Amino acid sequence: MSYLSASTRCAPECSTSSPGLKPGEVSMGTSIMAVSFKGGVILGADSRTSTGSYIANRVTDKITPLADNVYILRSGSAADTQAIASYVQMYIALHQAEANERIRVKIAANMAMQMAYSNKDMLQAGLIIAGWDEDEGASVWAIPLGGTLMNVPYAIGGSGSAYIYGFCDKFWRPDMSEAEAKEFVVRALSHAMARDASSGGCIRTVTVDENGPRRDFIPNPSVPAVYGDLPRPQVPSVPI
């Protein structure tokens, strides 16, 4: 079956952060990551979309389903990454209808890679694809700028990833439990959001395993504070 072309800190080889955007393009200005654990994967992202210093959206959902067992995380140009996700969703639906079986994560990642690579001179898109399938279990795939495809145990991307390289190198370890992996994701994203002006809002996570996907949401007031030894700044309550 052929597919039409359209045009993170990864552990440890690559980054999905984006350099200059075209005039008028909206940057995700983001922190994204995906981690594999025993039996599944956890994807996490902040929720802020930025246009320069202006926050265009405080509650963006950057974890997009490609199929019920495969999800994509998007960083870079919002328009470019939304277009790639939409095309891959369509190709996956066609593939599943033709093959009469659930898509493999590797195949979904290759579809996104073909689009990113074929149009690498026109796109600003850093992608992370993760999920679970019956053949290979849990897997995480990183597609940084340029369209390289890498199978990695965990991947981070977006502008906030620059602030958590050392954190992830220190605290990641193989064969974490689901609870340990989720704590790792939340702590890493909290740190990125505290340091990166283009990341913020709430934290969204999706866990994918043999039982299907499960979403979780951490509102901003509940995001763990990351200020070294300093307590979280006290913000006076404002009547609504």
Contacts in CASP RR format, 6 or more apart in sequence:
PFRMAT RR
TARGET T0000
AUTHOR 0000-0000-0000
METHOD contacts of the structure
MODEL  1
MSYLSASTRCAPECSTSSPGLKPGEVSMGTSIMAVSFKGGVILGADSRTS
TGSYIANRVTDKITPLADNVYILRSGSAADTQAIASYVQMYIALHQAEAN
ERIRVKIAANMAMQMAYSNKDMLQAGLIIAGWDEDEGASVWAIPLGGTLM
NVPYAIGGSGSAYIYGFCDKFWRPDMSEAEAKEFVVRALSHAMARDASSG
GCIRTVTVDENGPRRDFIPNPSVPAVYGDLPRPQVPSVPI
1 94 0 8 1.000
1 95 0 8 1.000
1 98 0 8 1.000
3 91 0 8 1.000
3 111 0 8 1.000
3 114 0 8 1.000
3 115 0 8 1.000
4 87 0 8 1.000
5 114 0 8 1.000
5 115 0 8 1.000
5 118 0 8 1.000
5 119 0 8 1.000
6 83 0 8 1.000
6 84 0 8 1.000
6 87 0 8 1.000
6 115 0 8 1.000
6 118 0 8 1.000
6 119 0 8 1.000
7 115 0 8 1.000
7 116 0 8 1.000
7 118 0 8 1.000
7 119 0 8 1.000
7 120 0 8 1.000
7 122 0 8 1.000
7 123 0 8 1.000
8 14 0 8 1.000
8 15 0 8 1.000
8 16 0 8 1.000
8 32 0 8 1.000
8 33 0 8 1.000
8 73 0 8 1.000
8 75 0 8 1.000
8 126 0 8 1.000
8 127 0 8 1.000
8 128 0 8 1.000
8 142 0 8 1.000
8 143 0 8 1.000
8 144 0 8 1.000
8 155 0 8 1.000
8 156 0 8 1.000
8 157 0 8 1.000
8 158 0 8 1.000
8 161 0 8 1.000
9 15 0 8 1.000
9 16 0 8 1.000
9 155 0 8 1.000
9 156 0 8 1.000
9 157 0 8 1.000
9 161 0 8 1.000
9 162 0 8 1.000
9 164 0 8 1.000
9 165 0 8 1.000
9 168 0 8 1.000
10 16 0 8 1.000
10 142 0 8 1.000
10 144 0 8 1.000
10 150 0 8 1.000
10 152 0 8 1.000
10 154 0 8 1.000
10 155 0 8 1.000
10 156 0 8 1.000
11 152 0 8 1.000
11 153 0 8 1.000
11 154 0 8 1.000
11 155 0 8 1.000
11 168 0 8 1.000
11 172 0 8 1.000
12 169 0 8 1.000
13 150 0 8 1.000
13 152 0 8 1.000
14 142 0 8 1.000
14 144 0 8 1.000
14 148 0 8 1.000
14 150 0 8 1.000
14 155 0 8 1.000
15 144 0 8 1.000
15 156 0 8 1.000
15 157 0 8 1.000
15 158 0 8 1.000
15 161 0 8 1.000
15 162 0 8 1.000
16 32 0 8 1.000
16 75 0 8 1.000
16 76 0 8 1.000
16 126 0 8 1.000
16 127 0 8 1.000
16 128 0 8 1.000
16 142 0 8 1.000
16 143 0 8 1.000
16 144 0 8 1.000
16 145 0 8 1.000
16 155 0 8 1.000
16 156 0 8 1.000
16 157 0 8 1.000
16 158 0 8 1.000
16 161 0 8 1.000
17 75 0 8 1.000
17 76 0 8 1.000
17 126 0 8 1.000
17 157 0 8 1.000
17 158 0 8 1.000
17 159 0 8 1.000
17 160 0 8 1.000
17 161 0 8 1.000
17 162 0 8 1.000
18 27 0 8 1.000
18 75 0 8 1.000
18 76 0 8 1.000
18 77 0 8 1.000
18 124 0 8 1.000
18 125 0 8 1.000
18 126 0 8 1.000
18 145 0 8 1.000
18 158 0 8 1.000
18 159 0 8 1.000
19 124 0 8 1.000
19 145 0 8 1.000
20 124 0 8 1.000
21 27 0 8 1.000
21 76 0 8 1.000
21 77 0 8 1.000
21 124 0 8 1.000
22 77 0 8 1.000
22 124 0 8 1.000
25 77 0 8 1.000
25 78 0 8 1.000
25 79 0 8 1.000
25 80 0 8 1.000
25 124 0 8 1.000
26 49 0 8 1.000
26 50 0 8 1.000
26 51 0 8 1.000
26 56 0 8 1.000
26 77 0 8 1.000
26 78 0 8 1.000
26 79 0 8 1.000
27 49 0 8 1.000
27 50 0 8 1.000
27 51 0 8 1.000
27 52 0 8 1.000
27 76 0 8 1.000
27 77 0 8 1.000
27 78 0 8 1.000
27 159 0 8 1.000
27 198 0 8 1.000
28 49 0 8 1.000
28 50 0 8 1.000
28 60 0 8 1.000
28 62 0 8 1.000
28 74 0 8 1.000
28 75 0 8 1.000
28 76 0 8 1.000
28 77 0 8 1.000
28 78 0 8 1.000
28 81 0 8 1.000
28 158 0 8 1.000
29 48 0 8 1.000
29 49 0 8 1.000
29 50 0 8 1.000
29 75 0 8 1.000
29 76 0 8 1.000
29 158 0 8 1.000
29 159 0 8 1.000
29 160 0 8 1.000
29 196 0 8 1.000
29 198 0 8 1.000
29 199 0 8 1.000
30 45 0 8 1.000
30 46 0 8 1.000
30 48 0 8 1.000
30 49 0 8 1.000
30 62 0 8 1.000
30 74 0 8 1.000
30 75 0 8 1.000
30 76 0 8 1.000
30 157 0 8 1.000
30 158 0 8 1.000
30 159 0 8 1.000
30 160 0 8 1.000
30 198 0 8 1.000
30 199 0 8 1.000
31 45 0 8 1.000
31 46 0 8 1.000
31 156 0 8 1.000
31 157 0 8 1.000
31 158 0 8 1.000
31 159 0 8 1.000
31 160 0 8 1.000
31 161 0 8 1.000
31 164 0 8 1.000
31 189 0 8 1.000
31 192 0 8 1.000
31 193 0 8 1.000
31 196 0 8 1.000
31 199 0 8 1.000
31 200 0 8 1.000
32 43 0 8 1.000
32 44 0 8 1.000
32 45 0 8 1.000
32 46 0 8 1.000
32 62 0 8 1.000
32 73 0 8 1.000
32 74 0 8 1.000
32 75 0 8 1.000
32 128 0 8 1.000
32 156 0 8 1.000
32 157 0 8 1.000
32 158 0 8 1.000
32 161 0 8 1.000
33 43 0 8 1.000
33 44 0 8 1.000
33 45 0 8 1.000
33 73 0 8 1.000
33 128 0 8 1.000
33 154 0 8 1.000
33 155 0 8 1.000
33 156 0 8 1.000
33 157 0 8 1.000
33 161 0 8 1.000
33 168 0 8 1.000
33 185 0 8 1.000
33 188 0 8 1.000
33 189 0 8 1.000
34 41 0 8 1.000
34 42 0 8 1.000
34 43 0 8 1.000
34 44 0 8 1.000
34 73 0 8 1.000
34 128 0 8 1.000
34 130 0 8 1.000
34 140 0 8 1.000
34 154 0 8 1.000
34 155 0 8 1.000
35 41 0 8 1.000
35 42 0 8 1.000
35 140 0 8 1.000
35 153 0 8 1.000
35 154 0 8 1.000
35 172 0 8 1.000
35 176 0 8 1.000
35 181 0 8 1.000
35 184 0 8 1.000
35 185 0 8 1.000
36 130 0 8 1.000
36 138 0 8 1.000
36 139 0 8 1.000
36 140 0 8 1.000
36 153 0 8 1.000
36 154 0 8 1.000
36 181 0 8 1.000
37 138 0 8 1.000
37 175 0 8 1.000
37 176 0 8 1.000
37 177 0 8 1.000
37 178 0 8 1.000
37 180 0 8 1.000
37 181 0 8 1.000
38 175 0 8 1.000
38 176 0 8 1.000
38 177 0 8 1.000
38 178 0 8 1.000
39 132 0 8 1.000
39 137 0 8 1.000
39 138 0 8 1.000
39 178 0 8 1.000
39 209 0 8 1.000
39 210 0 8 1.000
40 131 0 8 1.000
40 132 0 8 1.000
40 137 0 8 1.000
40 138 0 8 1.000
40 178 0 8 1.000
40 207 0 8 1.000
40 208 0 8 1.000
40 209 0 8 1.000
40 210 0 8 1.000
41 130 0 8 1.000
41 131 0 8 1.000
41 132 0 8 1.000
41 138 0 8 1.000
41 139 0 8 1.000
41 140 0 8 1.000
41 207 0 8 1.000
41 208 0 8 1.000
41 209 0 8 1.000
42 178 0 8 1.000
42 181 0 8 1.000
42 182 0 8 1.000
42 185 0 8 1.000
42 205 0 8 1.000
42 206 0 8 1.000
42 207 0 8 1.000
42 208 0 8 1.000
43 63 0 8 1.000
43 71 0 8 1.000
43 73 0 8 1.000
43 128 0 8 1.000
43 130 0 8 1.000
43 185 0 8 1.000
43 205 0 8 1.000
43 206 0 8 1.000
43 208 0 8 1.000
44 63 0 8 1.000
44 73 0 8 1.000
44 185 0 8 1.000
44 189 0 8 1.000
44 203 0 8 1.000
44 204 0 8 1.000
44 205 0 8 1.000
44 206 0 8 1.000
45 62 0 8 1.000
45 63 0 8 1.000
45 73 0 8 1.000
45 189 0 8 1.000
45 203 0 8 1.000
45 204 0 8 1.000
46 62 0 8 1.000
46 189 0 8 1.000
46 192 0 8 1.000
46 193 0 8 1.000
46 199 0 8 1.000
46 200 0 8 1.000
46 201 0 8 1.000
46 202 0 8 1.000
46 203 0 8 1.000
47 57 0 8 1.000
47 58 0 8 1.000
47 59 0 8 1.000
47 60 0 8 1.000
47 61 0 8 1.000
47 62 0 8 1.000
47 200 0 8 1.000
47 201 0 8 1.000
47 202 0 8 1.000
47 203 0 8 1.000
47 204 0 8 1.000
48 55 0 8 1.000
48 57 0 8 1.000
48 58 0 8 1.000
48 60 0 8 1.000
48 193 0 8 1.000
48 198 0 8 1.000
48 199 0 8 1.000
48 200 0 8 1.000
48 201 0 8 1.000
49 55 0 8 1.000
49 56 0 8 1.000
49 57 0 8 1.000
49 60 0 8 1.000
49 78 0 8 1.000
50 56 0 8 1.000
50 198 0 8 1.000
52 198 0 8 1.000
53 197 0 8 1.000
58 200 0 8 1.000
58 201 0 8 1.000
59 201 0 8 1.000
59 202 0 8 1.000
61 204 0 8 1.000
62 73 0 8 1.000
62 74 0 8 1.000
62 75 0 8 1.000
62 204 0 8 1.000
63 71 0 8 1.000
63 72 0 8 1.000
63 73 0 8 1.000
63 204 0 8 1.000
63 205 0 8 1.000
63 206 0 8 1.000
64 71 0 8 1.000
64 72 0 8 1.000
64 73 0 8 1.000
64 74 0 8 1.000
64 85 0 8 1.000
65 71 0 8 1.000
65 72 0 8 1.000
65 89 0 8 1.000
65 213 0 8 1.000
66 72 0 8 1.000
66 85 0 8 1.000
66 88 0 8 1.000
66 89 0 8 1.000
66 92 0 8 1.000
66 103 0 8 1.000
66 108 0 8 1.000
66 129 0 8 1.000
67 89 0 8 1.000
67 92 0 8 1.000
67 96 0 8 1.000
67 102 0 8 1.000
67 103 0 8 1.000
67 108 0 8 1.000
68 102 0 8 1.000
68 212 0 8 1.000
68 213 0 8 1.000
69 102 0 8 1.000
69 103 0 8 1.000
69 105 0 8 1.000
69 131 0 8 1.000
69 132 0 8 1.000
69 133 0 8 1.000
69 208 0 8 1.000
69 212 0 8 1.000
69 213 0 8 1.000
70 92 0 8 1.000
70 103 0 8 1.000
70 105 0 8 1.000
70 108 0 8 1.000
70 129 0 8 1.000
70 130 0 8 1.000
70 131 0 8 1.000
70 133 0 8 1.000
70 208 0 8 1.000
71 129 0 8 1.000
71 130 0 8 1.000
71 131 0 8 1.000
71 206 0 8 1.000
71 208 0 8 1.000
71 213 0 8 1.000
72 85 0 8 1.000
72 88 0 8 1.000
72 112 0 8 1.000
72 127 0 8 1.000
72 128 0 8 1.000
72 129 0 8 1.000
73 127 0 8 1.000
73 128 0 8 1.000
73 129 0 8 1.000
73 130 0 8 1.000
73 157 0 8 1.000
74 81 0 8 1.000
74 82 0 8 1.000
74 84 0 8 1.000
74 85 0 8 1.000
74 125 0 8 1.000
74 126 0 8 1.000
74 127 0 8 1.000
75 81 0 8 1.000
75 125 0 8 1.000
75 126 0 8 1.000
75 127 0 8 1.000
75 157 0 8 1.000
75 158 0 8 1.000
75 159 0 8 1.000
76 124 0 8 1.000
76 125 0 8 1.000
76 126 0 8 1.000
76 158 0 8 1.000
77 123 0 8 1.000
77 124 0 8 1.000
77 125 0 8 1.000
80 123 0 8 1.000
80 124 0 8 1.000
80 125 0 8 1.000
81 125 0 8 1.000
81 126 0 8 1.000
81 127 0 8 1.000
84 112 0 8 1.000
84 115 0 8 1.000
84 116 0 8 1.000
84 123 0 8 1.000
84 125 0 8 1.000
84 127 0 8 1.000
87 115 0 8 1.000
88 108 0 8 1.000
88 111 0 8 1.000
88 112 0 8 1.000
88 115 0 8 1.000
91 111 0 8 1.000
92 103 0 8 1.000
92 108 0 8 1.000
92 111 0 8 1.000
95 103 0 8 1.000
95 107 0 8 1.000
96 102 0 8 1.000
96 103 0 8 1.000
102 133 0 8 1.000
102 134 0 8 1.000
103 133 0 8 1.000
104 133 0 8 1.000
104 135 0 8 1.000
104 136 0 8 1.000
105 129 0 8 1.000
105 130 0 8 1.000
105 131 0 8 1.000
105 132 0 8 1.000
105 133 0 8 1.000
105 136 0 8 1.000
105 137 0 8 1.000
105 139 0 8 1.000
105 141 0 8 1.000
106 136 0 8 1.000
106 139 0 8 1.000
106 141 0 8 1.000
106 151 0 8 1.000
108 129 0 8 1.000
109 129 0 8 1.000
109 141 0 8 1.000
109 143 0 8 1.000
109 149 0 8 1.000
110 149 0 8 1.000
112 127 0 8 1.000
112 129 0 8 1.000
112 143 0 8 1.000
113 143 0 8 1.000
113 147 0 8 1.000
113 148 0 8 1.000
113 149 0 8 1.000
116 123 0 8 1.000
116 125 0 8 1.000
116 126 0 8 1.000
116 127 0 8 1.000
116 143 0 8 1.000
116 146 0 8 1.000
116 147 0 8 1.000
117 146 0 8 1.000
117 147 0 8 1.000
117 148 0 8 1.000
120 145 0 8 1.000
120 146 0 8 1.000
120 147 0 8 1.000
124 145 0 8 1.000
125 143 0 8 1.000
125 145 0 8 1.000
126 143 0 8 1.000
126 144 0 8 1.000
126 145 0 8 1.000
126 157 0 8 1.000
126 158 0 8 1.000
127 142 0 8 1.000
127 143 0 8 1.000
128 140 0 8 1.000
128 141 0 8 1.000
128 142 0 8 1.000
128 143 0 8 1.000
128 155 0 8 1.000
128 157 0 8 1.000
129 140 0 8 1.000
129 141 0 8 1.000
129 143 0 8 1.000
130 138 0 8 1.000
130 139 0 8 1.000
130 140 0 8 1.000
130 141 0 8 1.000
130 155 0 8 1.000
130 208 0 8 1.000
131 138 0 8 1.000
131 139 0 8 1.000
131 140 0 8 1.000
131 208 0 8 1.000
132 138 0 8 1.000
132 139 0 8 1.000
132 208 0 8 1.000
132 209 0 8 1.000
132 210 0 8 1.000
132 212 0 8 1.000
133 139 0 8 1.000
134 210 0 8 1.000
137 210 0 8 1.000
138 208 0 8 1.000
138 209 0 8 1.000
139 151 0 8 1.000
140 151 0 8 1.000
140 152 0 8 1.000
140 153 0 8 1.000
140 154 0 8 1.000
140 155 0 8 1.000
141 149 0 8 1.000
141 150 0 8 1.000
141 151 0 8 1.000
141 152 0 8 1.000
141 155 0 8 1.000
142 148 0 8 1.000
142 149 0 8 1.000
142 150 0 8 1.000
142 152 0 8 1.000
142 155 0 8 1.000
143 149 0 8 1.000
143 150 0 8 1.000
153 172 0 8 1.000
153 174 0 8 1.000
154 168 0 8 1.000
154 172 0 8 1.000
156 164 0 8 1.000
156 165 0 8 1.000
156 168 0 8 1.000
156 188 0 8 1.000
158 199 0 8 1.000
159 196 0 8 1.000
159 198 0 8 1.000
159 199 0 8 1.000
160 192 0 8 1.000
160 193 0 8 1.000
160 195 0 8 1.000
160 196 0 8 1.000
160 198 0 8 1.000
160 199 0 8 1.000
161 192 0 8 1.000
162 196 0 8 1.000
163 191 0 8 1.000
163 192 0 8 1.000
163 195 0 8 1.000
163 196 0 8 1.000
164 188 0 8 1.000
164 191 0 8 1.000
164 192 0 8 1.000
167 187 0 8 1.000
167 188 0 8 1.000
167 191 0 8 1.000
168 188 0 8 1.000
171 184 0 8 1.000
171 187 0 8 1.000
171 188 0 8 1.000
172 184 0 8 1.000
176 184 0 8 1.000
178 207 0 8 1.000
178 209 0 8 1.000
182 205 0 8 1.000
182 207 0 8 1.000
182 216 0 8 1.000
185 205 0 8 1.000
186 203 0 8 1.000
186 205 0 8 1.000
186 218 0 8 1.000
186 223 0 8 1.000
186 224 0 8 1.000
187 224 0 8 1.000
187 226 0 8 1.000
189 203 0 8 1.000
190 203 0 8 1.000
190 223 0 8 1.000
190 224 0 8 1.000
190 225 0 8 1.000
190 226 0 8 1.000
191 226 0 8 1.000
192 199 0 8 1.000
193 199 0 8 1.000
193 200 0 8 1.000
193 201 0 8 1.000
193 203 0 8 1.000
193 223 0 8 1.000
193 226 0 8 1.000
194 225 0 8 1.000
194 226 0 8 1.000
194 227 0 8 1.000
195 226 0 8 1.000
200 220 0 8 1.000
201 220 0 8 1.000
201 223 0 8 1.000
202 217 0 8 1.000
202 218 0 8 1.000
202 219 0 8 1.000
202 220 0 8 1.000
202 223 0 8 1.000
203 217 0 8 1.000
203 218 0 8 1.000
203 223 0 8 1.000
204 215 0 8 1.000
204 216 0 8 1.000
204 217 0 8 1.000
204 218 0 8 1.000
205 215 0 8 1.000
205 216 0 8 1.000
205 217 0 8 1.000
205 218 0 8 1.000
206 213 0 8 1.000
206 214 0 8 1.000
206 215 0 8 1.000
206 216 0 8 1.000
207 213 0 8 1.000
207 214 0 8 1.000
207 216 0 8 1.000
208 214 0 8 1.000
225 231 0 8 1.000
225 232 0 8 1.000
227 233 0 8 1.000
END
